[in-house]
Amino acid sequence: MLYIIIGIGLLFIALGFVITVDNAKYLLAGYNTMSKEQQEKVDLKTYISYLNKFQIILGISFIVLGSGIYFIIGSAAAGLFMAAFPILAFIFFIWNSHRMKGGLRTKMDKWAIAVLVATLAGVLWLFANGYKEHQLLTDNEKITITGSYGETLSPAEISTIELVTEIPPIKYKVNGFATGDVRKGYFKTKEGETVKLILNAKNSPYLLITKRDGGKVYYAAKQESSEVLLGEIKKAFPGMRNE
């Protein structure tokens, strides 16, 4: 994740050198759609300077703050920072930049702010839902994993339940949530197999539930050990095969 933080920060810094007064009519979104009267109100030189400085400062602060959060708080907080910080920064930029447009706040500015606010709300909801613990609950009839990526399994649907020290090497996410040690959803392994991960934390050993249809679910709670969870499952279903 640290390399991603640095890479994104360097990208922002590089963008700070792309747009100039000469190419603004081609590359500066919103400016080339203004009427000639509106363009004349824009202090283009000052605006371009402000934009470029903003992106350079954004890139530097993204690297410094993101790295600090990663080392001090952890990868989960760094993931949230990576998603939310640029959105907040561009909302501030768009809201503040109208001073260099002769006080003009265009429809595109208003739409951009509305879209960014909606995106930020979606990001916060996604992270809140992703970080919420998906619990594994057992009763005498079924095993239930709560949450948006959870499922309910009867003993008849389960082939084996075992403890494993590692999850298989993951190639990419198919459908789900992944940041730091938290992974929830469907993932493709390097061997080409699609598995479900419900990992609330990096908490080895992991529970591996292999279903009769061949599907595999890897589970880890935030604090409760997988050994304790397996013991509860054995108590509820003494005849179930486990390893």
NORSUL-V191816 format. One record per residue. N is the residue number from 1. PSI is psi in whole degrees, -180 to 180 (* if undefined). OMEGA is omega in radians with two decimals (none if undefined). Layout:
BEGIN
n->{N,N}
psi->{PSI,PSI}
omega->{OMEGA,OMEGA}
END
This chain:
BEGIN
n->{1,2,3,4,5,6,7,8,9,10,11,12,13,14,15,16,17,18,19,20,21,22,23,24,25,26,27,28,29,30,31,32,33,34,35,36,37,38,39,40,41,42,43,44,45,46,47,48,49,50,51,52,53,54,55,56,57,58,59,60,61,62,63,64,65,66,67,68,69,70,71,72,73,74,75,76,77,78,79,80,81,82,83,84,85,86,87,88,89,90,91,92,93,94,95,96,97,98,99,100,101,102,103,104,105,106,107,108,109,110,111,112,113,114,115,116,117,118,119,120,121,122,123,124,125,126,127,128,129,130,131,132,133,134,135,136,137,138,139,140,141,142,143,144,145,146,147,148,149,150,151,152,153,154,155,156,157,158,159,160,161,162,163,164,165,166,167,168,169,170,171,172,173,174,175,176,177,178,179,180,181,182,183,184,185,186,187,188,189,190,191,192,193,194,195,196,197,198,199,200,201,202,203,204,205,206,207,208,209,210,211,212,213,214,215,216,217,218,219,220,221,222,223,224,225,226,227,228,229,230,231,232,233,234,235,236,237,238,239,240,241,242,243}
psi->{-34,-40,-34,-43,-48,-42,-44,-41,-43,-34,-45,-42,-43,-38,-22,-7,5,-52,131,173,-36,-38,5,-36,-15,-38,-20,106,133,-35,-43,-7,-5,156,164,-36,-39,-41,-35,-22,-15,127,81,-44,-45,-40,-46,-42,-43,-45,-48,-42,-39,-46,-35,-46,-40,-46,-44,-47,-33,-44,-48,-52,-42,-43,-42,-45,-40,-45,-35,-44,-46,173,-31,-47,-36,-36,-42,-41,-44,-35,-40,-35,-49,-36,-47,-40,-42,-30,-46,-43,-49,-42,-37,-22,-11,-18,-30,3,29,32,5,123,106,166,-35,-39,-46,-42,-39,-44,-43,-43,-42,-41,-43,-40,-43,-43,-41,-41,-46,-40,-43,-45,-39,-43,-38,-37,-18,131,130,108,151,118,140,133,-170,-4,-24,166,127,129,117,172,171,-23,12,-178,167,131,133,159,-32,-22,-8,131,-58,157,129,167,135,148,-21,154,157,152,128,134,-48,165,131,-51,113,-159,133,121,128,-130,-6,122,124,125,-156,135,147,127,167,-19,-2,5,140,123,158,130,128,78,101,-19,168,95,77,146,163,151,131,114,116,120,162,-24,5,-13,147,137,121,130,143,131,171,-47,-41,135,152,-29,-42,-43,-40,-37,-39,-39,-43,-38,-40,-35,76,-23,-2,141,129,160,*}
omega->{-3.14,3.13,3.10,3.11,-3.13,-3.12,3.13,3.11,3.12,3.09,3.09,3.14,-3.14,3.13,3.11,-3.14,-3.03,-3.02,3.09,3.10,-3.09,-3.08,-3.08,-3.10,3.10,-2.97,-3.07,-3.10,3.11,-3.09,-3.08,3.09,3.11,3.00,-3.14,3.13,3.11,3.13,-3.12,3.11,-3.08,2.99,-2.95,-3.10,3.13,-3.13,3.13,3.11,3.13,3.14,-3.10,3.09,3.12,-3.07,3.09,3.11,3.10,-3.13,-3.13,-3.13,3.10,3.13,-3.07,-3.10,-3.14,3.12,3.13,3.11,-3.14,-3.07,-3.04,-3.07,3.13,-3.04,-3.13,3.12,3.12,3.10,3.10,3.11,-3.11,-3.10,-2.98,-3.01,3.12,3.13,3.12,-3.13,-3.12,3.01,3.11,-3.11,-3.10,-3.13,-3.05,-2.99,-3.10,3.10,-3.14,3.08,-3.12,-3.11,-3.08,3.02,-3.02,3.08,3.12,3.09,-3.10,3.11,3.14,3.12,3.14,3.13,-3.14,3.11,3.12,3.11,3.12,3.11,3.11,3.12,3.14,3.10,-3.12,-3.12,3.11,3.12,-3.12,-3.12,3.10,-3.03,2.99,-3.05,3.02,-3.08,-3.10,2.92,-3.04,-3.09,-3.00,2.97,-3.09,2.96,-3.06,3.07,-3.05,3.13,-3.12,3.10,3.10,-3.08,3.02,3.11,-3.11,-3.12,-3.03,3.08,3.13,2.97,-3.09,3.05,3.08,-3.09,-3.11,2.98,3.13,3.09,-3.08,3.12,3.11,3.11,3.08,-3.14,-3.13,-3.09,3.14,3.01,-3.09,-3.12,-3.13,3.12,-3.12,-3.13,-3.09,-3.07,3.11,3.12,3.11,3.08,3.11,-3.14,3.06,-3.12,3.03,3.06,2.98,-3.08,3.10,3.14,3.02,-2.98,-3.12,0.04,-3.13,3.00,3.04,3.08,3.09,-3.09,-3.11,3.10,3.10,3.13,-3.12,3.11,3.06,-3.06,3.00,3.08,3.11,-3.06,-3.10,-3.07,3.11,3.10,3.12,3.14,3.12,3.10,3.11,3.12,3.12,3.14,-3.13,-3.09,-3.07,-3.11,-3.10,-3.14,3.07,-3.07,none}
END
